Amino acid sequence: MVSRILEEMKSRIQRIELVRMTGRVTRIIGLTIESKGPDAFLGELCKIVLPDGRRILAEVTGFRDNNVILMPLEDTTGLSNGCEILRMDSVLNVRVSTDMLGRVLDGLGRPMDGKPLFSSRLYPVVAQAPNPLDRRRIKEPLPVGVRVIDAFLTLGKGQRIGIFAGSGVGKSTLLGMIARNTRADVNVIALVGERGREVREFIERDLGEEGLKRSVVVVATSDQPALVRVKALYVATTIAEFFRDMGKDVMLMVDSLTRWAMAQREVGLSMGEPPATRGYTPSVFASIPRIVERAGMSSRGSITAIYTVLVEADDFNEPISDTARGVLDGHIILSRALAEANHYPSVDVLMSISRLMPEVADETHQRAAATLRNIMAAYNEARDLIEVGAYREGTNKRVDTALKYMDEINAFLRQNIDEKSEFEETLERLKEIAGKVEKELA
């Protein structure tokens, strides 16, 4: 404990500025603050001294007509023209250590429980993705304890996948199930733009005590400044990189990528960027692949990343969904119709795909999954006739088989929130049902 305190004091002493460079607030427009000075660089942190003596963090986000443009990272109540601005000569870093496990941090990586986090290791929140040639190939499955995913959408260690859904169909609940049941060593969970009420609900109800023990939760609620919501995803990714550098298999879960993109849009528009598709600025579409590429395999460990994408008006082709699908290694679609039928998890198997399943699943597993997919597709094609009673048995052998086994398949796909399904048990049941179907079709 004493050594940690000494390291902390040493770190603070090293950051002291011997020559103080200052500026003054000259203009405040929307989310941006303009100042004359200080002589700062892009991305540098500054402190703004308010009239009541409080100091708030801000980041240099641009320059205009020899003025510095900053965006606040804290509440600006009381900010006025002429406030002094102090350089910090540093960018945003996050303190990292294994003591983070079981802790809840804010969007800037600071503990929210009031307890200190001692660490002398600093990781910059803006970093480069691993060199493509340093990335190991994805060859191992990563079971998540959710039958429908392990059976039909098997994930690989280092894969990036999206959960696409409208509001209220079980995204957060599914994330909680994965966090509790996954075989990953560490979970890093970013809650970006969530309502404050939902944070504690997710931690206590969805994540649970067992899930929290091996998790780090980063929270930036919807009422916080847009730049803090943007930084929360960078902070969570940085923490995941720290554990990956230790050689661990990390599960990074982000809820949601859409709200992060909305915060990025707020920042871009306030900086004067022109709106592009549906008001999203060009920087949003440039930032998504940049942050996603930081996850994945490295030469030491892996980051398997799951990003939830909030689909507006159930339009799966809206701009953020479309961009995310293009850069991720697969997509899991949650269906409102299944949720309304009390079918949970409400995963639409036929619309979902894991692009890396052929790399990590053996041949018998893939064949069994394909057999049941074909049967579900046959049922789906004849659904209208079946529901109005117009289908006659014997018309189509595949549909007859689907009618016989659909209840058993649906029972396999459903799973209670607190139920964990072991990977080996899931595969055994999948192959058992597929075997019955193949015998029927023979």
Buried (B, 14 or more C-beta within 10 A) or exposed (E): EEEBEEBBEEBEEEEEEEEEBBBEBBEBEEBBBBBBBBEBEEBBBBBBBBEEEBEBBBBBBBEEEEBBBBBBBBEBEEBEEEBBBBBBBEBBBBBBBEBBBBBBBBBBBEBBEEEEBBBBEBBEBBEEBBEEEEBBEBEEBBBBBBBBBBBBBBBBBBBBBBBBBBEEBBBBBBBBBBBBBBBBBBBBBBBBBBEEEBBEBBBEEBBBEEBBEBBBBBBBBBEBBBBBBBBBBBBBBBBBBBBBBBEBBBBBBBBBBBBBBBBBBBBBBBBEBEEBBEEBBEBBBEBBBEBBBBBBBBEEBBBBBBBBBBBBEEEBEBBBBBBBBEBBBBBBBBBBEBBEEEBBBBBBBBEBBBBBBEBBBEEEBBEBBEBBBBBBBBBBBBEEBBEEEEBEEEEBEBBBBBBBBBEBBEEBBBBEBEEBBBBEEBBEBBBEBBEBBBEBEE
